[in-house]
């Protein structure tokens, strides 16, 4: 390890702190920010994204990366490789494009809220189009710099090393296998008694209390995170301050509960990142595929298992005064980003 590498670690520690600030401001924007602050917040976030880009693409950064020696330590060597990848992605883009994209994304998200509430997609369309146009510019610029197609260049930003040639065979197999599997499942469901809807209301304070209990049972550290409400569930925040959200319906507690479980999977991954390297690139999440695998493993596998359902059923009955023997199926909905149905026992016990 030489002085150039040590200097790089200091630079990226600064970037890590900046990332945390952006994360908290982003959470605030989606959870508690007053609507009238939206335009200024979009400008704030755009400027901070521009500052992050400026630090990462500073003239001395290329010299440091070219001369850095991480020595024999496997973590430092992996860290240096990730530093170089991030630098390559950043230098492919001009700073004004980075800021414009950040500002357009923040603006469109706020407009989407009102458009969604009013079922008015036409209002949202021009903002979405601006985000799409800027994203296409980013894709082309990164593709030229990386020697990749625009799609693969964007894909590499979210899931390093993955290419369309890796994904296409997966979707081809799913296209071939899923129709017959779905037909088999539907045939099985038709042979079972219909699931009866649960009778609410289910007060939001009780749903929130239940969510916190489940989070802690799964290992969420409430001293390093929190649960709030947003229009769409997400997990964000900062290092040692992991913040997740859900949304509630008094008529059905399952959407909020499964949303919490899904986002807790994301949160547990963030909380489990290597403590020694949290301020460095090698200590960050390994891409969206890995991140979503953790959230969906928790939601769709662990929390739909017989063991979990047997444990949680008495808790649900006690929390919401559900009579013994009433099925805990409920209706199907998708509260989280990639969640599917939410029934604990969608149909029967098979």
C-alpha positions as CSV (number, residue, x, y, z in Angstrom):
1,X,0.0,0.0,0.0
2,X,1.5,3.3,-1.1
3,X,0.7,7.0,-0.4
4,X,-1.5,7.3,-3.5
5,X,-3.8,4.5,-2.3
6,X,-4.0,6.1,1.2
7,X,-5.0,9.4,-0.4
8,X,-7.7,7.6,-2.4
9,X,-9.1,6.2,0.8
10,X,-9.4,9.7,2.3
11,X,-11.1,11.0,-0.9
12,X,-13.6,8.1,-0.9
13,X,-14.3,8.5,2.8
14,X,-15.4,12.1,2.0
15,X,-17.6,10.8,-0.8
16,X,-19.1,8.3,1.6
17,X,-20.2,11.1,4.0
18,X,-21.6,13.0,1.1
19,X,-23.5,9.9,0.0
20,X,-25.0,9.7,3.5
21,X,-26.1,13.4,3.4
22,X,-27.8,12.8,0.0
23,X,-29.5,9.7,1.4
24,X,-31.0,11.5,4.4
25,X,-32.2,14.4,2.2
26,X,-33.7,12.0,-0.2
27,X,-35.5,10.2,2.6
28,X,-36.8,13.5,4.0
29,X,-38.1,14.5,0.6
30,X,-40.2,11.4,0.3
31,X,-41.4,11.2,3.9
32,X,-41.8,14.5,5.8
33,X,-40.7,17.4,3.5
34,X,-43.4,20.0,3.0
35,X,-44.6,20.1,-0.5
36,X,-43.7,23.8,-1.0
37,X,-40.0,22.9,-0.5
38,X,-39.9,20.5,-3.5
39,X,-38.3,22.8,-6.1
40,X,-35.6,24.0,-3.7
41,X,-34.9,20.4,-2.6
42,X,-34.5,19.3,-6.2
43,X,-31.9,22.0,-6.6
44,X,-30.1,21.0,-3.4
45,X,-29.9,17.3,-4.4
46,X,-28.8,18.3,-7.9
47,X,-26.0,20.4,-6.5
48,X,-24.8,17.7,-4.1
49,X,-24.8,15.1,-6.9
50,X,-22.8,17.6,-8.9
51,X,-20.3,18.0,-6.0
52,X,-20.0,14.2,-5.7
53,X,-19.3,14.0,-9.4
54,X,-16.7,16.8,-9.2
55,X,-14.8,15.1,-6.4
56,X,-14.8,11.8,-8.2
57,X,-13.6,13.3,-11.5
58,X,-11.1,15.8,-10.1
59,X,-7.8,15.9,-12.2
60,X,-5.7,14.4,-9.4
61,X,-8.1,11.5,-9.0
62,X,-6.9,9.9,-12.3
63,X,-3.2,10.3,-11.3
64,X,-3.8,8.7,-7.9
65,X,-5.7,5.8,-9.5
66,X,-3.0,5.3,-12.0
67,X,-0.2,5.1,-9.4
68,X,-2.0,3.5,-6.5
69,X,-0.8,0.2,-5.1
70,X,-3.1,-1.6,-2.7
71,X,-0.4,-4.2,-1.7
72,X,-1.3,-7.8,-1.1
73,X,-4.4,-7.2,1.1
74,X,-7.4,-8.7,-0.8
75,X,-9.8,-6.1,0.6
76,X,-7.7,-3.2,-0.4
77,X,-7.2,-4.6,-3.9
78,X,-10.9,-5.1,-4.3
79,X,-11.4,-1.6,-3.0
80,X,-9.0,-0.1,-5.6
81,X,-10.7,-2.0,-8.4
82,X,-14.1,-0.6,-7.3
83,X,-12.6,2.9,-7.1
84,X,-11.4,2.6,-10.7
85,X,-14.8,1.3,-11.9
86,X,-16.6,4.2,-10.2
87,X,-14.2,6.7,-11.7
88,X,-14.6,5.3,-15.2
89,X,-18.4,5.6,-14.9
90,X,-18.2,9.2,-13.5
91,X,-15.7,10.5,-16.1
92,X,-17.9,9.3,-18.9
93,X,-20.4,12.1,-18.0
94,X,-20.2,15.9,-17.9
95,X,-21.2,17.4,-14.6
96,X,-24.1,19.4,-16.0
97,X,-25.7,16.2,-17.2
98,X,-25.4,14.7,-13.8
99,X,-27.0,17.7,-12.1
100,X,-29.7,17.9,-14.7
101,X,-30.6,14.3,-14.3
102,X,-30.7,14.5,-10.5
103,X,-32.9,17.6,-10.6
104,X,-35.3,16.2,-13.2
105,X,-35.7,12.9,-11.2
106,X,-36.5,14.8,-8.0
107,X,-39.0,17.1,-9.7
108,X,-40.7,14.2,-11.5
109,X,-41.1,12.2,-8.3
110,X,-43.0,15.1,-6.7
111,X,-45.3,15.6,-9.7
112,X,-45.9,11.8,-9.8
113,X,-47.4,12.0,-6.3
114,X,-50.1,14.4,-7.4
115,X,-50.7,12.7,-10.7
116,X,-51.1,9.4,-9.0
117,X,-53.6,10.8,-6.5
118,X,-55.6,12.5,-9.3
119,X,-55.2,9.6,-11.8
120,X,-53.8,12.2,-14.2
121,X,-50.9,10.6,-16.1
122,X,-50.9,13.4,-18.7
123,X,-49.6,15.9,-16.1
124,X,-46.7,13.5,-15.2
125,X,-45.8,12.6,-18.8
126,X,-43.6,15.6,-19.7
127,X,-41.6,15.2,-16.5
128,X,-41.2,11.5,-17.2
129,X,-40.1,12.2,-20.7
130,X,-37.4,14.6,-19.5
131,X,-36.1,11.9,-17.1
132,X,-36.1,9.4,-20.0
133,X,-34.3,11.7,-22.4
134,X,-31.6,12.5,-19.8
135,X,-31.2,8.8,-19.0
136,X,-30.8,8.0,-22.7
137,X,-28.0,10.6,-22.9
138,X,-26.3,9.1,-19.9
139,X,-26.6,5.6,-21.4
140,X,-25.0,6.7,-24.7
141,X,-22.2,8.6,-23.0
142,X,-21.4,5.7,-20.7
143,X,-21.7,3.2,-23.5
144,X,-19.1,5.1,-25.6
145,X,-16.7,5.3,-22.6
146,X,-17.1,1.7,-21.6
147,X,-17.3,0.2,-25.0
148,X,-20.7,-1.2,-24.3
149,X,-24.2,-0.9,-25.6
150,X,-26.3,1.8,-23.9
151,X,-28.4,-0.8,-22.1
152,X,-25.4,-2.7,-20.9
153,X,-23.7,0.6,-19.7
154,X,-26.8,1.4,-17.6
155,X,-27.0,-2.2,-16.4
156,X,-23.3,-2.1,-15.3
157,X,-24.2,1.0,-13.1
158,X,-26.8,-1.0,-11.2
159,X,-25.3,-4.5,-11.3
160,X,-21.6,-4.4,-12.0
161,X,-20.4,-6.9,-14.6
162,X,-23.9,-8.1,-15.6
163,X,-24.8,-7.9,-19.3
164,X,-27.9,-8.4,-21.4
165,X,-26.5,-11.7,-22.6
166,X,-26.6,-12.9,-19.0
167,X,-30.3,-11.8,-18.6
168,X,-31.8,-12.9,-21.9
169,X,-31.5,-16.7,-21.3
170,X,-33.2,-16.3,-17.9
171,X,-36.2,-14.5,-19.4
172,X,-36.3,-17.0,-22.3
173,X,-36.6,-19.9,-19.8
174,X,-39.2,-18.0,-17.7
175,X,-41.2,-17.4,-20.8
176,X,-41.2,-21.1,-21.6
177,X,-41.8,-22.4,-18.1
178,X,-44.2,-19.9,-16.5
179,X,-47.4,-20.4,-18.5
180,X,-47.7,-24.1,-17.7
181,X,-46.7,-23.5,-14.0
182,X,-49.3,-20.7,-13.7
183,X,-52.0,-23.0,-15.2
184,X,-51.1,-25.8,-12.7
185,X,-51.3,-23.4,-9.8
186,X,-54.6,-22.0,-10.9
187,X,-56.0,-25.5,-11.3
188,X,-54.9,-26.3,-7.7
189,X,-56.5,-23.1,-6.4
190,X,-59.8,-23.9,-8.0
191,X,-60.0,-27.1,-6.1
192,X,-59.6,-25.3,-2.7
193,X,-62.2,-23.4,-0.7
194,X,-62.1,-19.6,-1.5
195,X,-60.1,-17.5,0.9
196,X,-62.4,-15.3,2.9
197,X,-61.4,-11.6,3.3
198,X,-60.4,-10.5,6.8
199,X,-62.8,-8.2,8.5
200,X,-61.3,-4.8,9.5
201,X,-60.8,-2.1,10.3
202,X,-57.2,-2.6,11.4
203,X,-56.1,0.6,13.1
204,X,-52.9,2.1,11.7
205,X,-51.2,2.5,15.1
206,X,-51.6,-1.3,15.7
207,X,-50.3,-2.1,12.2
208,X,-47.3,0.2,12.9
209,X,-46.6,-1.5,16.3
210,X,-46.8,-4.9,14.6
211,X,-44.4,-3.8,11.9
212,X,-41.8,-2.8,14.5
213,X,-42.2,-6.1,16.4
214,X,-41.6,-8.0,13.2
215,X,-38.6,-5.9,12.2
216,X,-36.9,-6.5,15.5
217,X,-37.7,-10.2,15.5
218,X,-35.9,-10.4,12.1
219,X,-32.9,-8.6,13.5
220,X,-33.4,-5.0,12.7
221,X,-31.6,-2.7,15.1
222,X,-34.0,0.1,16.1
223,X,-31.0,2.1,17.5
224,X,-29.7,2.4,13.9
225,X,-32.8,2.8,11.9
226,X,-36.5,3.7,11.9
227,X,-39.9,2.9,10.2
228,X,-42.0,5.7,8.6
229,X,-44.8,6.2,6.1
230,X,-44.4,7.1,2.4
231,X,-46.5,6.9,-0.7
232,X,-44.4,4.0,-1.9
233,X,-42.4,1.7,0.4
234,X,-38.6,2.0,0.2
235,X,-35.4,1.5,2.2
236,X,-32.8,4.3,2.3
237,X,-31.1,6.5,4.8
238,X,-27.4,6.5,5.6
239,X,-24.6,4.5,7.2
240,X,-25.8,3.4,10.7
241,X,-29.1,5.1,10.0
242,X,-31.1,2.8,7.8
243,X,-34.6,4.1,7.2
244,X,-37.5,2.1,5.7
245,X,-41.1,3.0,5.0
246,X,-44.4,1.3,4.2
247,X,-48.0,2.5,3.7
248,X,-51.1,1.5,5.5
249,X,-54.7,0.6,4.7
250,X,-57.2,0.2,7.6
251,X,-59.2,-2.3,5.7
252,X,-56.3,-4.8,5.3
253,X,-53.1,-5.1,7.4
254,X,-51.3,-7.5,5.0
255,X,-50.0,-5.0,2.4
256,X,-48.3,-2.9,5.0
257,X,-47.0,-5.9,6.9
258,X,-45.5,-7.6,3.8
259,X,-44.1,-4.2,2.7
260,X,-42.3,-3.9,6.0
261,X,-40.9,-7.5,5.7
262,X,-39.6,-6.8,2.2
263,X,-37.9,-3.5,3.1
264,X,-36.5,-5.1,6.3
265,X,-34.7,-7.6,4.0
266,X,-33.1,-4.6,2.3
267,X,-32.3,-3.0,5.7
268,X,-30.7,-6.1,7.1
269,X,-28.4,-6.3,4.1
270,X,-27.3,-2.7,4.6
271,X,-26.9,-3.3,8.4
272,X,-24.7,-6.3,7.7
273,X,-22.2,-4.7,5.4
274,X,-18.6,-5.0,6.6
275,X,-18.1,-2.4,9.4
276,X,-14.4,-1.8,8.7
277,X,-15.1,-0.8,5.1
278,X,-18.3,1.2,5.4
279,X,-16.6,4.4,4.2
280,X,-15.1,2.7,1.2
281,X,-16.5,1.4,-2.1
282,X,-15.7,-2.2,-1.3
283,X,-17.9,-1.9,1.8
284,X,-21.0,-0.8,-0.1
285,X,-23.8,-3.0,-1.5
286,X,-22.8,-5.2,-4.4
287,X,-25.5,-4.2,-6.8
288,X,-29.3,-4.2,-7.1
289,X,-29.6,-7.9,-8.0
290,X,-27.9,-8.8,-4.7
291,X,-30.0,-6.2,-2.8
292,X,-33.3,-7.4,-4.2
293,X,-32.3,-11.0,-3.6
294,X,-32.0,-10.2,0.2
295,X,-35.4,-8.4,0.4
296,X,-37.2,-11.1,-1.6
297,X,-35.6,-13.9,0.3
298,X,-36.9,-12.4,3.5
299,X,-40.4,-11.5,2.2
300,X,-41.1,-14.4,-0.2
301,X,-39.2,-17.3,1.4
302,X,-38.6,-16.7,5.1
303,X,-41.8,-14.9,5.9
304,X,-44.0,-17.2,3.9
305,X,-42.6,-20.3,5.4
306,X,-44.6,-22.6,7.6
307,X,-42.4,-21.9,10.6
308,X,-42.8,-18.1,10.3
309,X,-46.6,-18.3,9.7
310,X,-47.0,-20.6,12.7
311,X,-45.1,-18.1,14.8
312,X,-46.8,-14.9,13.5
313,X,-50.4,-16.2,13.4
314,X,-51.0,-15.9,17.2
315,X,-49.4,-12.5,17.2
316,X,-51.8,-11.3,14.5
317,X,-54.8,-12.7,16.2
318,X,-53.9,-11.0,19.5
319,X,-52.9,-7.7,17.8
320,X,-56.2,-7.4,15.8
321,X,-58.6,-9.5,17.9
322,X,-59.0,-12.0,15.1
323,X,-61.1,-15.0,16.2
324,X,-59.3,-18.4,16.4
325,X,-60.0,-20.4,13.2
326,X,-60.4,-17.3,10.9
327,X,-58.1,-17.8,7.9
328,X,-55.3,-15.3,7.7
329,X,-55.4,-15.1,3.9
330,X,-56.7,-11.6,2.9
331,X,-56.7,-10.2,-0.5
332,X,-53.7,-10.1,-2.9
333,X,-51.7,-6.9,-3.4
334,X,-48.2,-5.8,-4.0
335,X,-47.0,-3.1,-1.6
336,X,-43.3,-3.2,-2.1
337,X,-41.2,-2.5,-5.1
338,X,-41.1,-6.1,-6.3
339,X,-43.5,-7.8,-3.9
340,X,-46.1,-10.2,-5.2
341,X,-49.3,-11.4,-3.4
342,X,-49.5,-10.8,0.3
343,X,-51.7,-13.6,1.7
344,X,-50.0,-15.7,4.4
345,X,-52.0,-18.7,3.3
346,X,-53.2,-17.6,-0.1
347,X,-55.2,-20.8,-0.6
348,X,-55.2,-23.7,1.8
349,X,-52.1,-25.2,3.4
350,X,-50.5,-26.9,0.4
